[in-house]
């Protein structure tokens, strides 16, 4: 799972995985005051995903690079689909 969170410090990103739901939240407020102006900006990012075929017993891994948060899960071998060969009788 990849989530775009540009301009956010990785320490300010909240990543949780609870009951099969991955949540990524981030918020950054900026304020700048000058003699003739007052500038205020807020950036918010919120992602909620229910990944399938994941091993709930293993710990997900989260990495951040160039404004993109990547969360990697181990696949559950029991859930993986498998091709069945059809025999002619």
N, C-alpha and C positions, 0 to 999 in steps of 0.2 A: 504494500500500500504506500503510495506517495502522496504527500500533501504539500502544496505550495504555501509557504509562509515567509514571503520576502520581507526583509528589513526587521525581522524579529530576532532577538538574541535567543539562542537555543535554551538558555537557562530560564527564559520566560515562557517556554512552551510546556503545556501540561498534557502529557500523554498517559491515558489510562486504558486498561483492558479489563472489563468486568462483565461477567456472565455472557461472554461471547460477543460483546460490543466494544469496538475500539473507538475511543474518543480523543480527538486532538483539538486543544483550545489554545489560542494565543491572543494577546491584546497588547497594544503599545500606544501610549498617549504621548503626543508631542505638543509643546507649547513654546511659542517664541514671541517676545514682546520687543517692540522697537518704539522709537519716538512717535512715529506716525501710524503704527499699525499694531495689531494683536492677532497672531495666527495660532489656531488650535486645530489639531488633527488627531484622529483616532483610527487605528487599524485593528480590525478584529477578524479572526479566522476561526471557524468552527467546522470540524469534520466529524461525522459519526457513521461508522461502517460496521456491518456484521460480516466479517470474513468467513468463508466456508472452507471446509476441508482442513482446518487447523488443529494441531495437537494442543489441547487445552492444558496438558500437563507440562509443556515446555514453556520457557520464558521467551516472550517476543523480544526482538532486538531493535532499538531505535537509533538511527544515525541522522545527522544533519549536515548538509553540504550545499553551499551556494543558494540558500533560501528554500531548500526542499528537504522536508522531513520524510525519511523512509523508515517504515516499520516492517520488519520481516518476521514471518511466522514459520515454524516447522510444520510440514504437512503431516496429517494423521494417516498412517499407512492403512488403517482399517477403512477409512472413508474413500480412499482413492478409487476411482473407477477403473475397471479392467476390461479389456476387450475379450469377448468370448467368440471362439471359433465355431462356426456353424458347420456341422457334418451332414452330408447327404446320406440318407438311408434308403 
